[in-house]
Amino acid sequence: MLTQIIVSIFVMIMLIRLIADARKGKLSLSKFLFWAFVWLALEAIVLFSGIVLFLSNLIGVERPKDLPIYVSIIILFFLILKIVMKMENIEREITGIVKKIALKKV
């Protein structure tokens, strides 16, 4: 019960911050929707633990408590891949800018 209250308060705070960042233009609509889904899914898992049991049985995970961990790891790997791709794109752009500046000085 205490865990549900703490997680619910934390999720509310995160959703409020998401809305504020989206209104300020710091967050695109797709990123807002993604993170809102993640936080609302966490809230649903905490409030309705039967969801995890149903999904774990459906997928074939033996221990229902492991399912959120597996999903979290998959999401983290996806986010790391996106960050790495973004960094490589930024590195290419910086290299191109440096080449243009170097050619102008010559």
PyMOL commands that place a pseudoatom at each C-alpha (Angstrom):
pseudoatom trace, name=CA, resn=MET, resi=1, chain=A, elem=C, hetatm=0, pos=[0.000, 0.000, 0.000]
pseudoatom trace, name=CA, resn=LEU, resi=2, chain=A, elem=C, hetatm=0, pos=[2.776, 2.429, 0.914]
pseudoatom trace, name=CA, resn=THR, resi=3, chain=A, elem=C, hetatm=0, pos=[4.637, 1.524, -2.286]
pseudoatom trace, name=CA, resn=GLN, resi=4, chain=A, elem=C, hetatm=0, pos=[1.537, 2.295, -4.339]
pseudoatom trace, name=CA, resn=ILE, resi=5, chain=A, elem=C, hetatm=0, pos=[1.198, 5.718, -2.743]
pseudoatom trace, name=CA, resn=ILE, resi=6, chain=A, elem=C, hetatm=0, pos=[4.873, 6.591, -3.207]
pseudoatom trace, name=CA, resn=VAL, resi=7, chain=A, elem=C, hetatm=0, pos=[4.922, 5.440, -6.839]
pseudoatom trace, name=CA, resn=SER, resi=8, chain=A, elem=C, hetatm=0, pos=[1.646, 7.251, -7.570]
pseudoatom trace, name=CA, resn=ILE, resi=9, chain=A, elem=C, hetatm=0, pos=[3.021, 10.517, -6.188]
pseudoatom trace, name=CA, resn=PHE, resi=10, chain=A, elem=C, hetatm=0, pos=[6.247, 10.085, -8.150]
pseudoatom trace, name=CA, resn=VAL, resi=11, chain=A, elem=C, hetatm=0, pos=[4.338, 9.332, -11.373]
pseudoatom trace, name=CA, resn=MET, resi=12, chain=A, elem=C, hetatm=0, pos=[2.166, 12.420, -10.861]
pseudoatom trace, name=CA, resn=ILE, resi=13, chain=A, elem=C, hetatm=0, pos=[5.245, 14.588, -10.390]
pseudoatom trace, name=CA, resn=MET, resi=14, chain=A, elem=C, hetatm=0, pos=[6.848, 13.158, -13.530]
pseudoatom trace, name=CA, resn=LEU, resi=15, chain=A, elem=C, hetatm=0, pos=[3.678, 13.677, -15.586]
pseudoatom trace, name=CA, resn=ILE, resi=16, chain=A, elem=C, hetatm=0, pos=[3.423, 17.284, -14.385]
pseudoatom trace, name=CA, resn=ARG, resi=17, chain=A, elem=C, hetatm=0, pos=[7.064, 17.855, -15.385]
pseudoatom trace, name=CA, resn=LEU, resi=18, chain=A, elem=C, hetatm=0, pos=[6.415, 16.227, -18.768]
pseudoatom trace, name=CA, resn=ILE, resi=19, chain=A, elem=C, hetatm=0, pos=[3.455, 18.497, -19.425]
pseudoatom trace, name=CA, resn=ALA, resi=20, chain=A, elem=C, hetatm=0, pos=[5.427, 21.574, -18.353]
pseudoatom trace, name=CA, resn=ASP, resi=21, chain=A, elem=C, hetatm=0, pos=[8.374, 20.638, -20.596]
pseudoatom trace, name=CA, resn=ALA, resi=22, chain=A, elem=C, hetatm=0, pos=[6.048, 19.955, -23.525]
pseudoatom trace, name=CA, resn=ARG, resi=23, chain=A, elem=C, hetatm=0, pos=[4.365, 23.342, -23.098]
pseudoatom trace, name=CA, resn=LYS, resi=24, chain=A, elem=C, hetatm=0, pos=[7.753, 25.092, -22.991]
pseudoatom trace, name=CA, resn=GLY, resi=25, chain=A, elem=C, hetatm=0, pos=[8.753, 23.349, -26.213]
pseudoatom trace, name=CA, resn=LYS, resi=26, chain=A, elem=C, hetatm=0, pos=[11.541, 21.346, -24.588]
pseudoatom trace, name=CA, resn=LEU, resi=27, chain=A, elem=C, hetatm=0, pos=[9.904, 18.061, -25.562]
pseudoatom trace, name=CA, resn=SER, resi=28, chain=A, elem=C, hetatm=0, pos=[8.505, 16.928, -28.901]
pseudoatom trace, name=CA, resn=LEU, resi=29, chain=A, elem=C, hetatm=0, pos=[5.039, 15.409, -29.080]
pseudoatom trace, name=CA, resn=SER, resi=30, chain=A, elem=C, hetatm=0, pos=[6.387, 11.935, -29.859]
pseudoatom trace, name=CA, resn=LYS, resi=31, chain=A, elem=C, hetatm=0, pos=[8.765, 12.001, -26.886]
pseudoatom trace, name=CA, resn=PHE, resi=32, chain=A, elem=C, hetatm=0, pos=[6.020, 13.363, -24.656]
pseudoatom trace, name=CA, resn=LEU, resi=33, chain=A, elem=C, hetatm=0, pos=[3.676, 10.551, -25.678]
pseudoatom trace, name=CA, resn=PHE, resi=34, chain=A, elem=C, hetatm=0, pos=[6.397, 7.915, -25.219]
pseudoatom trace, name=CA, resn=TRP, resi=35, chain=A, elem=C, hetatm=0, pos=[7.307, 9.059, -21.695]
pseudoatom trace, name=CA, resn=ALA, resi=36, chain=A, elem=C, hetatm=0, pos=[3.687, 9.612, -20.703]
pseudoatom trace, name=CA, resn=PHE, resi=37, chain=A, elem=C, hetatm=0, pos=[2.972, 6.039, -21.786]
pseudoatom trace, name=CA, resn=VAL, resi=38, chain=A, elem=C, hetatm=0, pos=[5.953, 4.743, -19.775]
pseudoatom trace, name=CA, resn=TRP, resi=39, chain=A, elem=C, hetatm=0, pos=[4.897, 6.554, -16.592]
pseudoatom trace, name=CA, resn=LEU, resi=40, chain=A, elem=C, hetatm=0, pos=[1.230, 5.622, -16.957]
pseudoatom trace, name=CA, resn=ALA, resi=41, chain=A, elem=C, hetatm=0, pos=[2.207, 1.991, -17.590]
pseudoatom trace, name=CA, resn=LEU, resi=42, chain=A, elem=C, hetatm=0, pos=[4.261, 2.043, -14.386]
pseudoatom trace, name=CA, resn=GLU, resi=43, chain=A, elem=C, hetatm=0, pos=[1.257, 3.432, -12.528]
pseudoatom trace, name=CA, resn=ALA, resi=44, chain=A, elem=C, hetatm=0, pos=[-1.002, 0.731, -13.974]
pseudoatom trace, name=CA, resn=ILE, resi=45, chain=A, elem=C, hetatm=0, pos=[1.465, -1.998, -12.995]
pseudoatom trace, name=CA, resn=VAL, resi=46, chain=A, elem=C, hetatm=0, pos=[1.651, -0.737, -9.430]
pseudoatom trace, name=CA, resn=LEU, resi=47, chain=A, elem=C, hetatm=0, pos=[-2.083, -0.193, -8.984]
pseudoatom trace, name=CA, resn=PHE, resi=48, chain=A, elem=C, hetatm=0, pos=[-3.260, -3.285, -10.869]
pseudoatom trace, name=CA, resn=SER, resi=49, chain=A, elem=C, hetatm=0, pos=[-0.664, -5.982, -10.216]
pseudoatom trace, name=CA, resn=GLY, resi=50, chain=A, elem=C, hetatm=0, pos=[-2.929, -8.540, -11.890]
pseudoatom trace, name=CA, resn=ILE, resi=51, chain=A, elem=C, hetatm=0, pos=[-1.921, -7.015, -15.236]
pseudoatom trace, name=CA, resn=VAL, resi=52, chain=A, elem=C, hetatm=0, pos=[1.628, -8.265, -14.742]
pseudoatom trace, name=CA, resn=LEU, resi=53, chain=A, elem=C, hetatm=0, pos=[0.390, -11.739, -13.829]
pseudoatom trace, name=CA, resn=PHE, resi=54, chain=A, elem=C, hetatm=0, pos=[-1.858, -11.865, -16.910]
pseudoatom trace, name=CA, resn=LEU, resi=55, chain=A, elem=C, hetatm=0, pos=[0.867, -10.598, -19.274]
pseudoatom trace, name=CA, resn=SER, resi=56, chain=A, elem=C, hetatm=0, pos=[3.528, -12.896, -17.827]
pseudoatom trace, name=CA, resn=ASN, resi=57, chain=A, elem=C, hetatm=0, pos=[1.241, -15.900, -18.315]
pseudoatom trace, name=CA, resn=LEU, resi=58, chain=A, elem=C, hetatm=0, pos=[0.421, -14.731, -21.839]
pseudoatom trace, name=CA, resn=ILE, resi=59, chain=A, elem=C, hetatm=0, pos=[4.085, -14.277, -22.783]
pseudoatom trace, name=CA, resn=GLY, resi=60, chain=A, elem=C, hetatm=0, pos=[5.355, -17.311, -20.897]
pseudoatom trace, name=CA, resn=VAL, resi=61, chain=A, elem=C, hetatm=0, pos=[7.477, -15.693, -18.192]
pseudoatom trace, name=CA, resn=GLU, resi=62, chain=A, elem=C, hetatm=0, pos=[7.527, -18.029, -15.204]
pseudoatom trace, name=CA, resn=ARG, resi=63, chain=A, elem=C, hetatm=0, pos=[7.908, -15.423, -12.464]
pseudoatom trace, name=CA, resn=PRO, resi=64, chain=A, elem=C, hetatm=0, pos=[5.589, -12.410, -12.928]
pseudoatom trace, name=CA, resn=LYS, resi=65, chain=A, elem=C, hetatm=0, pos=[7.938, -10.104, -11.003]
pseudoatom trace, name=CA, resn=ASP, resi=66, chain=A, elem=C, hetatm=0, pos=[10.573, -10.605, -13.716]
pseudoatom trace, name=CA, resn=LEU, resi=67, chain=A, elem=C, hetatm=0, pos=[8.396, -9.277, -16.550]
pseudoatom trace, name=CA, resn=PRO, resi=68, chain=A, elem=C, hetatm=0, pos=[8.734, -5.549, -15.671]
pseudoatom trace, name=CA, resn=ILE, resi=69, chain=A, elem=C, hetatm=0, pos=[12.497, -6.021, -15.381]
pseudoatom trace, name=CA, resn=TYR, resi=70, chain=A, elem=C, hetatm=0, pos=[12.698, -7.663, -18.811]
pseudoatom trace, name=CA, resn=VAL, resi=71, chain=A, elem=C, hetatm=0, pos=[10.593, -4.920, -20.377]
pseudoatom trace, name=CA, resn=SER, resi=72, chain=A, elem=C, hetatm=0, pos=[12.678, -2.240, -18.648]
pseudoatom trace, name=CA, resn=ILE, resi=73, chain=A, elem=C, hetatm=0, pos=[15.903, -3.745, -19.968]
pseudoatom trace, name=CA, resn=ILE, resi=74, chain=A, elem=C, hetatm=0, pos=[14.506, -3.850, -23.514]
pseudoatom trace, name=CA, resn=ILE, resi=75, chain=A, elem=C, hetatm=0, pos=[13.408, -0.199, -23.267]
pseudoatom trace, name=CA, resn=LEU, resi=76, chain=A, elem=C, hetatm=0, pos=[16.827, 0.809, -21.900]
pseudoatom trace, name=CA, resn=PHE, resi=77, chain=A, elem=C, hetatm=0, pos=[18.636, -0.930, -24.766]
pseudoatom trace, name=CA, resn=PHE, resi=78, chain=A, elem=C, hetatm=0, pos=[16.340, 0.821, -27.240]
pseudoatom trace, name=CA, resn=LEU, resi=79, chain=A, elem=C, hetatm=0, pos=[17.040, 4.211, -25.654]
pseudoatom trace, name=CA, resn=ILE, resi=80, chain=A, elem=C, hetatm=0, pos=[20.796, 3.561, -25.602]
pseudoatom trace, name=CA, resn=LEU, resi=81, chain=A, elem=C, hetatm=0, pos=[20.670, 2.695, -29.310]
pseudoatom trace, name=CA, resn=LYS, resi=82, chain=A, elem=C, hetatm=0, pos=[18.816, 5.942, -30.047]
pseudoatom trace, name=CA, resn=ILE, resi=83, chain=A, elem=C, hetatm=0, pos=[21.367, 7.945, -28.030]
pseudoatom trace, name=CA, resn=VAL, resi=84, chain=A, elem=C, hetatm=0, pos=[24.305, 6.301, -29.809]
pseudoatom trace, name=CA, resn=MET, resi=85, chain=A, elem=C, hetatm=0, pos=[22.750, 6.980, -33.217]
pseudoatom trace, name=CA, resn=LYS, resi=86, chain=A, elem=C, hetatm=0, pos=[22.122, 10.615, -32.266]
pseudoatom trace, name=CA, resn=MET, resi=87, chain=A, elem=C, hetatm=0, pos=[25.719, 10.996, -31.035]
pseudoatom trace, name=CA, resn=GLU, resi=88, chain=A, elem=C, hetatm=0, pos=[27.104, 9.562, -34.283]
pseudoatom trace, name=CA, resn=ASN, resi=89, chain=A, elem=C, hetatm=0, pos=[24.949, 11.976, -36.259]
pseudoatom trace, name=CA, resn=ILE, resi=90, chain=A, elem=C, hetatm=0, pos=[26.209, 14.907, -34.170]
pseudoatom trace, name=CA, resn=GLU, resi=91, chain=A, elem=C, hetatm=0, pos=[29.820, 13.747, -34.638]
pseudoatom trace, name=CA, resn=ARG, resi=92, chain=A, elem=C, hetatm=0, pos=[29.336, 13.660, -38.429]
pseudoatom trace, name=CA, resn=GLU, resi=93, chain=A, elem=C, hetatm=0, pos=[27.827, 17.131, -38.383]
pseudoatom trace, name=CA, resn=ILE, resi=94, chain=A, elem=C, hetatm=0, pos=[30.689, 18.506, -36.264]
pseudoatom trace, name=CA, resn=THR, resi=95, chain=A, elem=C, hetatm=0, pos=[33.247, 16.901, -38.585]
pseudoatom trace, name=CA, resn=GLY, resi=96, chain=A, elem=C, hetatm=0, pos=[31.550, 18.511, -41.579]
pseudoatom trace, name=CA, resn=ILE, resi=97, chain=A, elem=C, hetatm=0, pos=[31.512, 21.934, -39.906]
pseudoatom trace, name=CA, resn=VAL, resi=98, chain=A, elem=C, hetatm=0, pos=[35.172, 21.648, -38.897]
pseudoatom trace, name=CA, resn=LYS, resi=99, chain=A, elem=C, hetatm=0, pos=[36.127, 20.690, -42.477]
pseudoatom trace, name=CA, resn=LYS, resi=100, chain=A, elem=C, hetatm=0, pos=[34.263, 23.709, -43.863]
pseudoatom trace, name=CA, resn=ILE, resi=101, chain=A, elem=C, hetatm=0, pos=[35.923, 26.051, -41.368]
pseudoatom trace, name=CA, resn=ALA, resi=102, chain=A, elem=C, hetatm=0, pos=[39.367, 24.560, -42.071]
pseudoatom trace, name=CA, resn=LEU, resi=103, chain=A, elem=C, hetatm=0, pos=[38.898, 24.958, -45.845]
pseudoatom trace, name=CA, resn=LYS, resi=104, chain=A, elem=C, hetatm=0, pos=[37.840, 28.594, -45.432]
pseudoatom trace, name=CA, resn=LYS, resi=105, chain=A, elem=C, hetatm=0, pos=[41.000, 29.386, -43.458]
pseudoatom trace, name=CA, resn=VAL, resi=106, chain=A, elem=C, hetatm=0, pos=[43.285, 27.881, -46.086]
for i in range(1, 106): cmd.bond("trace and resi %d" % i, "trace and resi %d" % (i + 1))
show_as sticks, trace
zoom trace
